[in-house]
Amino acid sequence: MKPLLIATALLAATPALAQDRVLTVYASDYIASEWGPGPKIKSEFEAFCDCTLDFVTGDILPRLLMEGEGTDADIVFGLNTDVTARARASGLFAPHGQDTSDMSLPVEWTDDIFLPYNWGETAFVYDNTRLENPPASFQELLDAPDDLKIVIQDPRSSISGLALLLWVKQVYGDDAPDAWAKLAPKVLTVTRGWSESYGMFTDGEADMVLSYTTSPAYHIAAEDDLTKKAAIFPEGHYFMAELAAQVASTDQPELAQQFMDWILTPEFQKTIPLANWSLPAKLPQDDWPQVMRDLPRPDKTLFYSEDEAEALRQPALDEWLRAFAG
């Protein structure tokens, strides 16, 4: 073949090869939204991977369990610590191969399958122009007048809603049903996901919303709005880490491993605070944006292991359902 024809053939083949290198990432809906971290993650990974990163959004774990080894997913992105027992039992995931000995988490992390990329703690967020005297403790929240209006998420469809179940269980134990009975009259509505709840709150339909201690950072940094606050309770706040994992049956093992290797790099971790509005899993606090360092943090972090969370999930859900049956 003549040199000109060889060069032409190589140029024609290059886009096809890149097009064949597609990393399919199953992710939560908010991740790939225009205000989530997905667009930035996509552009930055594609800049050096010579590939296309495709986010497929929805309920990650139910879809993956239904598809099994025939799944199109190479990576799952957005699981959390309260569902990993079911995910691990599926046998669908490969070890991540990362060193997790020096993480910036408030709990020890030794999991070789599920890799945290961010973390935070659940909290009730309020607007201090609407609620001048917010509850100063969980118990004060329960004892507040019933005209206090709160929006929360459904624990059957939302990881933050499930975290609330376990938060209440950790604080109140066997008295959790009584706690739900006191909280239920104050709940204006239960939404399927976090975005709907938070939108209702920012539209002024509710006094408080179930969210995270880091949520006010968005309003401060992106909107120069200092009115949104997280109510910090002395009883402690429930820890949540969002996790990535590599699917064992991936047909792009090198790309998948490249993505997992990237997650704990400073370059990736520095995108988390101001794109995912949460705390980075492996970045020294001195390297956090000032807005994150300035946020009030709870003195006590509450957490269940995955086995504890799985054992408590159904009993806690039954207690919640009884409180909201009416």
C-alpha positions in Angstrom: 0.0 0.0 0.0 1.3 3.5 -0.8 2.3 5.7 2.1 -0.5 8.2 1.4 -3.1 5.4 1.4 -1.7 4.0 4.6 -1.9 7.4 6.4 -5.5 7.8 5.1 -6.5 4.4 6.3 -5.0 5.1 9.8 -6.8 8.4 10.1 -10.0 6.8 9.1 -9.6 4.0 11.7 -8.7 6.3 14.6 -12.3 7.7 15.3 -13.7 4.2 14.9 -11.3 2.8 17.5 -12.1 5.6 19.9 -15.8 5.1 19.3 -15.4 1.4 20.2 -13.9 2.4 23.5 -17.0 3.2 25.5 -17.2 3.1 29.3 -20.8 2.6 30.4 -21.4 4.0 33.9 -24.6 3.3 35.7 -25.3 6.4 38.0 -27.9 8.0 40.1 -30.1 10.6 38.2 -28.6 13.7 39.8 -25.0 12.7 39.0 -25.5 13.2 35.2 -27.8 16.2 35.6 -26.4 19.6 34.5 -25.9 20.6 38.1 -24.3 17.3 39.2 -20.7 16.2 38.9 -21.3 14.0 35.8 -20.6 16.5 33.0 -17.3 17.5 34.5 -16.3 13.8 35.3 -17.2 12.9 31.7 -15.2 15.7 30.1 -12.2 15.2 32.3 -12.0 11.4 31.9 -12.6 11.6 28.1 -9.7 14.1 27.9 -7.1 11.4 28.7 -8.8 8.0 28.2 -9.3 8.2 24.3 -12.8 6.9 24.9 -16.4 7.9 25.4 -17.9 7.8 28.9 -21.7 7.2 28.8 -23.8 7.7 31.9 -26.9 5.6 32.2 -29.1 6.9 35.0 -31.8 5.5 37.2 -32.1 3.1 40.2 -28.7 1.6 40.0 -28.8 -1.6 42.1 -32.3 -2.9 41.1 -31.4 -2.5 37.4 -28.0 -4.2 37.9 -29.5 -7.1 39.9 -32.1 -7.6 37.2 -29.6 -7.6 34.4 -27.0 -9.8 36.1 -23.8 -10.8 34.3 -25.5 -9.6 31.0 -25.5 -6.0 32.1 -24.1 -3.3 29.9 -22.5 -1.6 32.9 -18.8 -1.4 33.3 -18.9 0.8 36.4 -21.6 1.6 38.9 -21.3 5.1 40.5 -23.5 6.2 43.3 -24.2 3.2 45.5 -24.0 3.9 49.2 -23.0 2.1 52.4 -26.5 1.0 53.3 -27.0 -1.1 50.2 -23.6 -2.7 49.7 -24.5 -6.0 51.5 -27.1 -6.8 48.8 -24.7 -5.6 46.1 -21.8 -7.6 47.3 -24.0 -10.8 47.7 -24.7 -10.6 43.9 -21.1 -11.5 43.1 -21.2 -9.0 40.2 -18.3 -6.8 41.2 -14.5 -7.0 40.9 -11.9 -5.7 43.5 -11.0 -2.1 43.0 -7.3 -2.5 43.6 -6.9 0.8 45.4 -5.0 1.8 48.6 -7.7 3.0 51.1 -5.4 3.3 54.1 -5.2 7.1 54.1 -8.8 8.3 53.5 -10.3 11.5 54.7 -13.3 9.8 56.2 -14.6 9.9 59.8 -14.8 6.1 59.7 -12.2 3.4 58.9 -12.5 2.0 55.4 -11.2 -1.5 54.5 -13.6 -2.5 51.7 -11.8 -4.0 48.6 -14.9 -3.9 46.3 -16.7 -0.6 46.9 -14.6 2.5 46.7 -15.8 5.8 48.3 -15.4 8.9 46.2 -17.2 11.3 48.6 -19.0 11.5 51.9 -21.3 13.5 54.0 -23.8 13.4 56.9 -27.5 13.6 56.7 -29.1 16.7 58.1 -32.2 18.8 58.1 -31.6 22.0 56.2 -33.6 25.2 56.8 -33.9 28.8 55.6 -33.2 31.2 58.5 -35.5 33.8 57.0 -38.4 31.3 57.3 -37.3 29.6 60.5 -35.6 31.9 63.0 -35.4 29.3 65.8 -34.7 25.9 64.3 -34.7 22.8 66.4 -31.4 22.5 68.2 -31.5 18.7 68.6 -33.3 15.7 67.2 -35.5 15.6 70.2 -36.5 19.3 69.7 -37.4 18.5 66.1 -39.7 15.7 67.3 -41.2 18.0 70.0 -41.7 21.0 67.7 -45.3 22.1 66.8 -47.0 20.2 64.1 -47.2 23.2 61.9 -43.5 22.9 61.2 -43.4 21.5 57.7 -40.7 19.1 56.6 -40.1 17.3 53.3 -38.3 14.0 53.3 -37.5 11.2 50.8 -39.0 7.7 50.5 -36.5 5.2 51.9 -37.7 2.6 49.3 -36.4 4.7 46.4 -33.9 7.2 47.9 -30.5 6.6 49.6 -31.0 9.7 51.7 -34.5 8.5 52.7 -32.9 5.1 53.7 -30.2 7.0 55.6 -32.9 8.8 57.6 -34.4 5.4 58.7 -31.0 4.3 60.0 -30.3 7.7 61.6 -33.6 7.5 63.6 -32.8 3.9 64.4 -29.3 4.7 65.7 -30.5 7.6 67.8 -33.7 6.1 69.2 -33.3 2.3 69.0 -36.4 0.5 70.2 -38.1 3.9 70.6 -37.9 4.6 66.9 -41.6 3.9 66.3 -42.5 6.7 68.9 -40.0 9.0 67.2 -41.7 8.4 63.8 -45.1 9.0 65.3 -44.0 12.4 66.5 -42.3 13.3 63.2 -45.0 12.1 60.9 -47.5 15.0 61.5 -44.8 17.5 60.5 -43.9 15.8 57.2 -45.6 17.8 54.4 -44.9 15.1 51.8 -42.6 12.2 51.0 -40.9 12.4 47.6 -39.4 9.7 45.5 -36.0 11.4 45.4 -33.9 14.1 46.9 -34.1 16.6 43.9 -37.9 16.9 44.2 -37.7 17.4 48.0 -35.0 20.0 47.8 -36.8 21.8 45.0 -39.9 22.1 47.2 -37.8 23.5 50.0 -36.1 26.1 47.8 -39.5 27.1 46.3 -40.6 27.9 49.9 -43.1 25.1 50.3 -41.5 23.7 53.4 -39.6 24.9 56.4 -37.0 22.1 56.5 -35.8 19.4 54.1 -33.9 16.2 54.6 -30.5 16.7 53.0 -26.9 16.9 54.0 -24.6 19.0 56.3 -22.8 20.2 53.1 -25.9 21.4 51.2 -25.6 25.0 52.4 -22.2 25.2 50.6 -24.0 25.3 47.2 -26.1 28.3 48.2 -23.0 30.1 49.6 -20.6 29.4 46.7 -23.0 29.4 43.7 -25.7 31.9 44.8 -23.9 34.0 47.5 -26.9 33.0 49.7 -26.1 32.7 53.4 -29.7 31.9 54.5 -29.6 28.1 54.1 -28.3 26.3 57.2 -28.0 22.7 58.4 -29.4 22.1 61.8 -26.6 20.3 63.8 -27.9 18.0 66.4 -25.9 16.8 69.5 -27.3 13.3 69.1 -25.1 12.9 66.0 -25.6 12.7 62.3 -25.6 9.6 60.1 -22.6 9.0 57.8 -23.1 8.3 54.1 -20.4 7.6 51.5 -21.1 7.4 47.9 -19.3 4.5 46.2 -18.0 3.3 42.8 -17.4 -0.3 41.8 -16.2 -2.1 38.8 -18.5 -4.7 37.2 -16.7 -8.1 36.9 -18.2 -8.9 33.6 -17.1 -5.6 31.9 -16.0 -5.9 28.3 -13.8 -2.9 28.9 -11.6 -4.0 31.8 -8.7 -1.7 31.1 -10.9 1.4 30.8 -12.9 0.4 33.9 -9.7 -0.1 35.9 -8.4 3.2 34.6 -11.5 4.9 35.9 -11.2 3.3 39.3 -7.5 4.3 39.5 -8.5 7.9 38.7 -11.2 8.2 41.5 -8.8 8.8 44.4 -6.4 11.0 42.5 -6.2 14.7 43.6 -7.5 15.8 40.2 -10.7 13.8 40.6 -11.1 14.5 44.3 -10.8 18.3 43.8 -13.9 18.2 41.5 -16.1 16.7 44.3 -16.7 19.6 46.8 -17.9 22.2 44.3 -19.5 19.8 41.7 -21.1 17.1 44.0 -21.4 19.5 47.0 -20.0 16.9 49.3 -16.7 16.1 51.0 -13.9 14.3 49.1 -13.0 10.8 50.2 -9.3 11.2 49.9 -8.2 14.9 50.1 -6.6 16.5 53.1 -8.9 19.0 54.8 -6.4 21.8 54.1 -7.1 21.2 50.4 -10.9 21.5 50.7 -12.5 24.7 49.4 -12.8 27.3 52.1 -16.6 27.1 51.9 -16.5 23.5 52.9 -13.9 24.1 55.7 -16.1 26.8 57.2 -19.3 24.7 57.4 -20.3 23.5 60.9 -19.8 19.8 61.5 -21.4 17.5 64.0 -19.4 16.4 67.0 -20.6 12.8 66.6 -20.7 10.7 63.4 -23.2 7.8 63.4 -22.7 4.8 61.2 -23.9 1.2 60.7 -21.7 -1.4 59.0 -23.3 -2.9 55.9 -24.3 -6.1 57.7 -26.0 -4.0 60.5 -27.7 -1.7 58.0 -29.0 -4.7 56.0 -30.3 -6.4 59.1 -32.1 -3.3 60.2 -33.4 -2.1 56.9 -36.6 -4.1 56.7 -37.6 -3.7 60.4 -36.9 0.0 60.2 -38.9 0.3 57.0 -41.8 -1.5 58.7 -41.7 1.0 61.5 -41.6 3.9 59.1 -44.5 2.5 57.0 -46.7 2.1 60.1 -46.1 5.7 61.0 -47.0 7.0 57.5 -49.8 4.5 56.7 -52.4 7.1 57.5 
